[in-house]
Amino acid sequence: MKKLFLLFAVATMTLSIYSCRETTQENAEDAVENTGDAIESAGENAENAAENAGDEMEQEAEGTDDMNADDDMNTDDDM
């Protein structure tokens, strides 16, 4: 009877350790995937910001910038 109980206890512990290991592995995979998605999103945001900044600088240089309409117009009233 003791051997049967001991065998059952060892089998139960083995199964619980094995199932925890799978859960940890799945959690790690999810974390890596989420990190990759966050990095990709941050890269896209940085690319968009750089593109918008370039467009803004180009418009400012050409005098067609709508953001600061007052300083784009060179009239005698502003001076």
BAFI-3210 file (N, C-alpha, C; in Angstrom, 3 decimals, decimal comma, padded with zeros to 6 digits):
// residues 79
n [1|2|3|4|5|6|7|8|9|10|11|12|13|14|15|16|17|18|19|20|21|22|23|24|25|26|27|28|29|30|31|32|33|34|35|36|37|38|39|40|41|42|43|44|45|46|47|48|49|50|51|52|53|54|55|56|57|58|59|60|61|62|63|64|65|66|67|68|69|70|71|72|73|74|75|76|77|78|79]
n.u [000,813|001,959|003,871|002,278|000,942|003,177|004,102|001,898|002,038|004,526|004,011|001,964|003,298|005,207|003,601|002,448|004,684|005,536|003,329|003,418|005,784|005,199|003,306|004,872|006,643|004,864|004,005|006,398|006,856|004,656|005,314|007,658|006,620|004,814|006,624|008,058|006,006|005,539|007,983|007,990|005,756|006,629|008,748|007,378|005,903|007,986|009,041|006,873|006,726|009,192|008,891|006,722|007,896|009,855|008,257|007,008|009,179|009,925|007,653|007,760|010,103|009,403|007,483|004,840|003,684|001,082|000,929|002,180|001,039|001,180|003,929|004,814|004,020|005,259|004,689|004,279|002,706|003,209|005,650]
n.v [-001,188|001,257|001,570|001,894|004,288|006,004|005,798|006,928|009,561|010,439|010,287|012,196|014,548|014,662|015,057|017,545|019,233|018,986|020,109|022,742|023,572|023,637|025,697|027,841|027,945|028,582|031,078|032,487|032,416|033,924|036,361|037,030|037,280|039,421|041,417|041,620|042,564|045,029|046,311|046,424|048,074|050,417|051,062|051,604|053,824|055,625|055,868|057,075|059,479|060,629|060,946|062,729|064,906|065,554|066,317|068,516|070,215|070,670|072,001|074,276|075,413|076,000|077,844|077,169|076,188|075,331|075,294|077,415|079,912|082,697|083,428|082,638|084,400|087,200|090,190|093,726|094,404|092,669|093,375]
n.w [000,000|000,770|-001,228|-003,478|-002,850|-002,720|-005,360|-006,681|-005,646|-006,642|-009,386|-009,614|-008,846|-010,888|-013,154|-012,486|-012,419|-015,061|-016,433|-015,490|-016,594|-019,320|-019,350|-018,517|-020,651|-022,727|-021,805|-021,958|-024,714|-025,562|-024,374|-025,764|-028,335|-027,952|-027,260|-029,642|-031,305|-030,088|-030,532|-033,306|-033,729|-032,456|-034,131|-036,519|-035,678|-035,156|-037,708|-039,049|-037,606|-038,248|-040,982|-041,059|-039,766|-041,621|-043,795|-042,633|-042,208|-044,850|-045,837|-044,235|-045,140|-047,740|-047,315|-047,103|-044,882|-042,757|-040,048|-038,700|-039,701|-039,516|-039,361|-041,810|-043,693|-045,182|-044,530|-044,303|-042,173|-040,076|-039,111]
ca.u [000,000|002,845|004,505|001,254|000,762|004,397|004,087|000,884|002,561|005,581|003,358|001,242|004,294|005,796|002,619|002,284|005,902|005,511|002,320|003,909|006,841|004,542|002,691|005,963|007,139|003,855|004,057|007,619|006,621|003,738|006,052|008,551|005,779|004,318|007,759|008,304|004,945|005,755|009,136|007,543|004,869|007,460|009,479|006,445|005,598|009,164|009,117|005,827|007,100|010,292|008,328|005,931|008,825|010,456|007,246|006,814|010,351|009,843|006,606|008,248|011,110|008,715|006,551|003,463|003,343|-000,159|001,036|002,566|000,666|001,572|005,334|005,099|003,657|006,150|003,991|004,728|001,865|003,788|006,918]
ca.v [000,000|002,413|001,705|002,411|005,692|006,705|005,857|007,915|010,885|010,773|010,511|013,463|015,624|014,710|015,687|018,965|019,933|019,016|021,062|024,091|023,882|024,017|027,004|028,811|028,065|029,320|032,467|033,069|032,625|035,061|037,574|037,340|037,741|040,758|042,330|041,838|043,435|046,381|046,879|046,732|049,232|051,581|051,390|052,241|055,156|056,463|056,135|058,061|060,758|061,183|061,364|063,937|065,992|065,946|067,064|069,795|071,060|071,037|073,008|075,496|075,996|076,518|078,885|076,686|075,522|075,819|075,286|078,750|080,725|084,092|083,682|082,305|085,536|088,339|091,428|094,864|094,489|091,841|093,927]
ca.w [000,000|000,816|-002,545|-004,377|-002,490|-003,116|-006,825|-007,041|-005,288|-007,599|-010,681|-009,518|-008,854|-012,226|-014,044|-012,155|-012,861|-016,516|-016,898|-015,188|-017,545|-020,573|-019,143|-018,500|-022,016|-023,487|-021,360|-022,506|-026,144|-025,678|-024,021|-026,877|-029,445|-027,611|-027,341|-031,064|-031,813|-029,553|-031,228|-034,668|-033,642|-032,141|-035,350|-037,447|-035,144|-035,360|-039,147|-039,360|-037,007|-039,033|-042,268|-040,807|-039,463|-042,892|-044,552|-041,941|-042,491|-046,259|-045,954|-043,596|-046,027|-048,926|-046,904|-047,235|-043,623|-042,166|-038,587|-038,253|-040,856|-039,329|-039,649|-043,201|-044,534|-044,977|-044,844|-043,486|-040,986|-039,015|-038,647]
c.u [000,864|003,493|003,518|001,028|001,969|004,458|003,081|001,385|003,629|004,973|002,631|002,212|004,929|004,853|002,468|003,504|005,917|004,505|002,741|004,971|006,242|003,935|003,756|006,502|006,152|003,865|005,284|007,455|005,697|004,455|006,981|007,757|005,264|005,428|008,078|007,273|005,137|006,921|008,750|006,664|005,663|008,259|008,595|006,101|006,767|009,311|008,097|006,188|008,219|009,791|007,535|006,828|009,504|009,501|007,042|007,975|010,334|008,802|007,056|009,254|010,473|007,758|005,111|002,987|002,093|-000,067|001,331|002,291|001,143|003,026|005,726|004,836|004,578|005,457|004,520|003,911|002,466|005,031|006,726]
c.v [001,261|002,650|002,309|003,908|006,516|006,848|006,896|009,337|011,333|011,074|011,852|014,644|015,780|015,403|017,173|019,774|020,051|020,044|022,495|024,502|024,306|025,413|028,090|029,028|028,859|030,799|033,172|033,347|033,818|036,373|037,989|037,885|039,159|041,795|042,648|042,758|044,875|047,066|047,279|047,979|050,509|052,015|052,091|053,658|056,111|056,832|057,198|059,439|061,421|061,693|062,658|065,133|066,482|066,749|068,450|070,748|071,539|072,135|074,337|076,196|076,620|077,649|078,476|075,979|076,146|075,926|076,678|079,741|082,162|084,341|083,270|083,487|086,705|089,602|092,514|094,995|093,730|092,473|095,109]
c.w [000,000|-000,538|-003,548|-004,120|-002,938|-004,636|-007,312|-006,764|-006,282|-008,967|-010,701|-009,576|-010,232|-013,201|-013,753|-012,586|-014,379|-017,031|-016,592|-016,180|-018,884|-020,459|-019,157|-019,908|-022,875|-023,106|-021,921|-023,995|-026,377|-025,387|-025,149|-028,059|-029,187|-027,683|-028,790|-031,680|-031,353|-030,257|-032,648|-034,684|-033,360|-033,363|-036,365|-036,986|-035,369|-036,835|-039,557|-038,818|-037,810|-040,384|-042,111|-040,505|-040,739|-043,742|-043,951|-042,235|-043,943|-046,471|-045,360|-044,507|-047,268|-048,584|-047,032|-045,973|-043,018|-040,644|-038,045|-039,376|-040,722|-039,710|-041,063|-044,124|-044,195|-045,429|-043,934|-042,219|-039,808|-038,430|-037,828]
res [m|k|k|l|f|l|l|f|a|v|a|t|m|t|l|s|i|y|s|c|r|e|t|t|q|e|n|a|e|d|a|v|e|n|t|g|d|a|i|e|s|a|g|e|n|a|e|n|a|a|e|n|a|g|d|e|m|e|q|e|a|e|g|t|d|d|m|n|a|d|d|d|m|n|t|d|d|d|m]
***
